[in-house]
Every structure is written in structure tokens, then in C-alpha cells.
Amino acid sequence: MARYKHTEVEFGQGLFLPVNLQKQLLPETFEYMLNDLIGKKIDISMFDENYNNDKTGCKAVPPAALIKLIIYGYKKGIKSSRKLAELSRENIVAKALTCDMQPHWTTIAGFISSNSEKFKKVFVEVLTYCGELDLIGGSDFALDGCRLPSNASIDMSGTREELEKKVEMYRRMASKHISKHQKHDTSGEKTEEEKKLYEKRQKHLNHQIEKISGFLEVMEEKPGKRGEIKSNVTDNESAMIMDSSGFLQGYIGIAVADRKNQIIINAEAVGTANEGEHLPVLIDSALNNLNEAFVEMPEDKNPTFMCDANYFSEDNLKACHEREVEAIIPDSQHRRRLGANKERRFEAADFEYNKDGDYYICPNGKILEYKYSRKPVLGGQEGKVYQASVKDCRSCPLNRKCLRTKKDIKRWVGRQLLITKSNAPDSLCAEMRKKLSTEEYQNRYAYRIQIIEPVFANITYCKGMNRFTLRGKKKVNGQWNLYCIVHNLGKCLEGYNKRRQTA
């Protein structure tokens, strides 16, 4: 027969367990470093101006305790304010970081949503410490964006016309719902449960009508290249963004990372569908952050910024040239051009321009004469159109690699070439295409993925940042900066432990 241990202490009897909060933070761990740095090496005195209770009012929870709790929770993948408050009550490490203060979830939520600008300053303070540990190279940087949904419904997006139709739809549904309710009311067949369900449904419809109608009264239309950009009733500063899995309503979290140790030197969340237009501002902010963090940059070379094809434009390359930084940005056809696909269509770069005669020479040696200037229509590009003769294209052995479709080949139309400011022979874009056709620049650009993609993998997968929980660009930007702070502090752990052991 089995024998079991018997409890010597009754289940309801209290236990006196001695707990030393300081000893819960073990050396060489992230939380030990976090507790040691916040308020000491990382200055957070900027939060003191939020409080004016030196003579009257209740004592406030110290900002240091809140920041430690938030960063520790974000590292563990906890971003809900209620879950962070629960963490401070039930997790012994969180208790040690907050000195067992157990802040209420409303205190945590208010602190996160109202200190976006100050989190940027904390980000620079952390960057300064990264520089002290010699974790920043300061010469090569990679830049990219991570598309994340926001705390907003995509069903509440639309142009003014679409939102007006949505209001009318809800009004018809509400009217139909009332008629159905009155019909059942007169027959006396409705139960109490059905009445409660009706009231709940009707309340929801009325709320949606009031919400959208109120938004339409103050709505300002957003003009775009292809017409009106869709607004969002819940969070109008967010945008409808194309992702690999489809469309989402959210923001693009952009990060600029250093090559040496993947330290993020600039972080910005933007509510636009195209992140490329923000490149000049991002470069300025990145260089400014390095300057404020006292990071020494190599004097013998200009800093290099590597971006993907979303940032390829004449304006961006011009902005980089004006700031004396080197940009390595491929165009959208870069991989096809360098790949083994021999069936690719000839592009503008394959045609030779004759400046004196203002014409182009095709790969077969035939002339494309200037025809007319094209004005931009529905977001199209302004440029000059050059066209080859039908006779030359009909007898050309390369026409299948030159004409756009099989239909064009059957019709035997002449090849047209649209020359815009982004593919003109004397443009910066053309110069960039030539650079990236060389082995040197191809090898340099290959580092971009190694630098920036693991950063997003760490934040989104390892830290669980799969969506923004706040609304409004300012608040979302603060949350994105906090997650980038968590990433940078994780990179500091090894250097911190080495410095602590040698001290």
C-alpha cells in the first residue's frame, strides 16, 4: 500500500517568510542592471516637473518605480496597464523594483500616455550609456519600419462619402430594429431576455450613429496623390497600411540601428502608409541623438544610411546629399536587375541618352525620339515620353524583352520610354543604380538585413510587441520609444556586467 508524507503544518496556519527585496535582484541579471541604472546612470529628473505636491496633496509614486516596472513588464511581454499592476502585486522581482509600492493600473496608464516627450529624453540617456560602453560604431546605420496595428478599428475607416453611407446604413438598421421590436411588443410574445438583447443592440446602433456623425462634423479631409485618404473615426492619426497579410489600421514603427551592436539610435512611429517620405527627418533626428549622447563618429568618412526600396526617391537622395551622408538605397527592380532572370524587360537604365539630339538609343541600337511631355494624373509621375518606330520594333530580335506584353507584340507598337526625375540619366537615382550594380556596394548593402531585421524580431517576437495599445501619434510614439529602450538596455547587459566585475 502506498505511503505519503503528511503535512506537519495545518493548511490554514500562517507562515512567516522573511523576504529581503534587495536580495531578490540577482547580480548579472537584467532587473539588477535596471534597478542600478535608473535614477543613477540614466537621469530621469525630467519627470519631477509633473508633480506639484510638495506642500499639499497626496504623496506620488516615484517615477523611477514606474519606469522600472514598465520596462521590466515590457521585457516580459506585458504591455497592459492592468497586467503591469498585477505584476507589481504578484511578482517578487517586480515588488523589489517598485519597493512593494503596488501602483494602481490607472497610475501606470496615465504615466505611459502623458510622458511621450520625456520618454524620448530617457531614450537619449540610455543611448548615452550605450556610448559609454562603446557599443555604438557611429559609421554605418540601417533604417526600416515595422507595421503594427493600433488600438483602432479598420471598419471605422473611410472617406467622407464612405462614412456618410455608413451612418445611413446604421440608421436604416436602427429603424428596422425598432419596427421589429414594436411588432413583437404589440403581440406580447417578447420575453425579458429578448427585451434586454434588443436594448443592448439598439444602444450599440445609436452609439455608432452618434460617434460617426460627431466625427463627420469636425472631420478634415486628407488629400492624397490618388484622391482623398481614408480617415479613421477611432484614431484619425493612424493610417490604413498595406502589410504582408493584407491591410491593417495602425502605425509604422521606424528604427535606425547602428551596425556594430544593433543599438537603436532613433525611433519614431508614423501614421502614414508610406514611410519613405520621413527619411530626411529621421536622419536629422538620428544625428542629433548621437550628438546629444556624445557619441564620437569617425572623422575620415561620412555616416552611411542603408534603407530598402520604400525609401528610394530623388528627393530622399537629394536630402542625404545635402546632409553630407552617404545613402545606399536600391530601387524596386534592384533584385530583378541583378538576378539570373534573363527574361526581364528592358528599363530606362538600359537605354543610352544622347543629350545633343535629345533622344535615346535602345540596346539594339535604334533611336527613340521625343514625343510629348506627360503631366501627372491620379498620382502618376510627370515626365517626357520617347518612342521608337513601329518598323524598328517589328524587326528587332529583342522585342520580347522590350515590349510590355504579348498584346503589344501582336499589335506591333513601338516601345515607349517615360523619363521622370527618378530615372533621368543625370539624376541621383540613376547614379544610385550604377553604384548598386558594383560588387562593392552590393556587399555593403548586404549588411542592412543583418543590422535592422533582428531588431524588429526582438521587439515584436521576443518582447511580444504585436500591436500598439494607445491612440494618437504622440502617445504611440512614446510607447514605441519605450520598447526601443528595452531593446537597447538588453544590449547593455553584457557590458554592464563586465564593467561591474572590473570595478
LINDA-V410560 format. One record per pair of residues at least 12 apart in sequence whose C-alpha atoms are under 7 Angstrom apart, sorted by the first residue. I is the first residue (numbers start at 1). J is the second residue. D is the distance in Angstrom with one decimal. If there is no record, write none. Layout:
BEGIN
i,j,d
I,J,D
I,J,D
END
This chain:
BEGIN
i,j,d
21,96,4.8
22,96,6.4
24,93,6.0
24,96,6.6
25,93,6.6
28,497,5.8
30,493,6.4
31,72,7.0
34,68,6.7
35,68,6.9
35,97,6.3
38,64,6.5
39,64,6.4
42,125,5.6
42,126,6.3
43,125,6.6
44,122,6.7
46,118,6.8
47,63,6.6
65,97,6.4
65,98,4.6
66,108,6.9
68,97,6.2
69,94,6.2
69,97,6.6
69,98,6.6
71,486,6.1
74,463,6.6
74,483,6.9
75,463,5.5
75,486,6.4
76,463,6.2
77,463,4.7
77,464,4.7
77,465,6.9
81,105,5.2
81,108,5.9
81,109,5.5
82,105,5.0
85,102,6.6
85,103,6.2
85,104,5.9
85,105,5.1
88,102,5.2
89,102,5.7
113,475,5.4
116,474,6.4
116,475,5.8
116,477,6.7
116,478,4.0
117,478,6.9
119,478,6.0
119,481,6.5
119,482,6.7
120,481,6.5
123,481,6.7
123,485,5.8
124,289,6.3
124,293,6.1
125,293,7.0
126,485,6.9
127,265,6.9
127,293,6.1
128,293,4.3
128,294,6.7
130,492,6.4
131,295,5.7
133,495,6.1
135,260,6.8
135,261,5.9
136,258,6.4
136,260,6.0
136,261,6.6
136,263,6.7
137,258,6.7
137,259,6.8
137,260,5.2
138,258,6.7
138,296,7.0
138,297,4.9
138,298,6.9
139,297,6.4
139,298,6.5
139,303,4.7
139,304,6.2
140,258,6.2
140,259,5.6
140,303,5.9
140,304,4.8
140,305,6.2
141,256,6.5
141,257,5.5
141,258,4.6
141,259,5.6
141,304,6.0
141,305,4.9
141,306,6.2
142,256,5.7
142,257,5.4
142,258,6.6
142,305,5.6
142,306,4.7
142,307,6.1
142,448,5.4
142,451,6.2
142,452,5.8
143,255,5.9
143,256,4.5
143,257,6.5
143,305,6.9
143,306,6.1
143,307,5.2
143,452,6.7
144,254,5.7
144,255,6.0
144,256,6.9
144,307,6.3
144,452,6.9
145,252,5.7
145,253,5.3
145,254,4.1
145,255,6.4
146,252,5.3
146,253,5.0
146,254,6.2
146,456,6.9
147,243,6.9
147,251,6.1
147,252,4.5
147,253,6.3
148,250,5.7
148,251,5.7
148,252,6.2
148,466,6.4
148,467,5.2
148,468,6.9
149,248,5.9
149,249,5.4
149,250,4.0
149,251,6.4
149,467,5.0
149,468,6.3
150,249,6.3
150,250,4.2
150,251,6.5
150,467,5.8
150,468,4.7
150,469,6.3
150,470,7.0
150,471,7.0
151,468,6.2
151,469,5.3
151,470,5.9
151,471,6.0
152,234,5.4
152,235,5.8
152,249,6.6
153,234,6.8
153,249,6.7
154,248,6.7
154,249,5.2
156,232,5.5
156,233,5.5
156,234,6.7
157,230,6.0
157,231,5.4
157,232,4.2
157,233,6.5
158,230,4.5
158,231,5.4
158,232,6.6
159,228,6.6
159,229,6.6
159,230,4.7
159,231,6.1
167,209,5.7
167,212,6.7
170,205,6.3
170,209,6.4
174,202,6.5
174,205,6.2
212,233,6.5
215,233,6.3
225,378,6.2
225,379,4.5
226,378,4.7
226,379,5.0
235,471,5.9
235,472,6.2
237,271,5.8
237,472,5.7
237,473,5.9
238,250,5.1
238,251,5.7
238,271,4.5
239,251,6.4
239,271,5.2
239,272,5.3
239,273,6.1
240,273,6.4
241,273,4.9
250,271,6.8
251,269,6.2
251,270,5.6
251,271,4.7
251,272,7.0
252,269,5.5
252,270,5.3
252,271,6.4
253,268,6.0
253,269,4.3
253,270,6.6
253,480,6.7
254,267,5.7
254,268,5.2
254,269,5.8
255,267,4.6
255,268,6.6
257,451,6.7
257,452,6.0
259,451,5.6
262,451,5.7
262,455,6.9
263,488,5.7
264,484,6.8
264,488,6.6
265,286,5.9
265,289,6.7
266,285,6.7
266,286,5.0
267,481,6.0
268,477,6.0
269,476,6.8
269,477,4.9
269,480,6.6
270,473,6.9
271,473,6.8
276,310,5.4
276,311,4.1
279,316,6.5
280,316,6.7
280,319,6.0
302,324,6.7
302,325,5.4
302,326,6.4
303,325,5.3
303,326,6.2
304,325,5.9
304,326,4.6
304,327,5.7
305,326,6.3
305,327,5.0
305,328,6.3
306,327,6.0
306,328,4.8
306,329,6.0
306,445,6.6
306,448,6.1
307,328,6.5
307,329,5.2
308,329,5.8
308,330,6.3
309,329,6.3
309,330,5.3
309,331,5.0
309,332,5.3
311,329,6.9
312,329,5.7
312,330,6.4
312,331,5.7
313,422,6.4
313,429,6.8
314,421,6.9
314,422,5.5
314,428,6.2
314,429,5.8
317,428,6.5
328,445,6.6
330,433,6.9
330,436,6.9
343,401,6.1
344,401,6.3
345,401,4.8
345,402,5.3
346,401,6.2
346,402,5.2
348,417,6.8
348,423,6.6
350,363,6.7
351,363,6.3
353,425,7.0
358,370,7.0
366,392,6.9
367,388,6.1
368,386,5.4
368,387,4.7
368,388,4.2
369,386,5.1
369,387,5.4
369,388,6.4
370,385,6.1
370,386,4.3
370,387,6.5
371,385,5.7
371,386,5.5
371,387,6.6
372,384,6.1
372,385,5.5
373,385,6.0
381,420,6.7
382,420,6.2
383,418,6.3
383,419,5.3
383,420,4.4
384,418,5.7
384,419,5.2
384,420,6.7
385,416,6.7
385,417,5.6
385,418,4.6
385,419,6.4
386,416,5.6
386,417,5.0
386,418,6.5
387,414,6.3
387,415,5.6
387,416,4.4
387,417,6.2
388,414,5.0
388,415,5.3
388,416,6.6
389,414,5.2
390,412,6.2
390,413,5.4
390,414,4.4
393,414,5.7
394,412,5.9
403,415,6.0
459,483,6.8
459,487,6.9
END
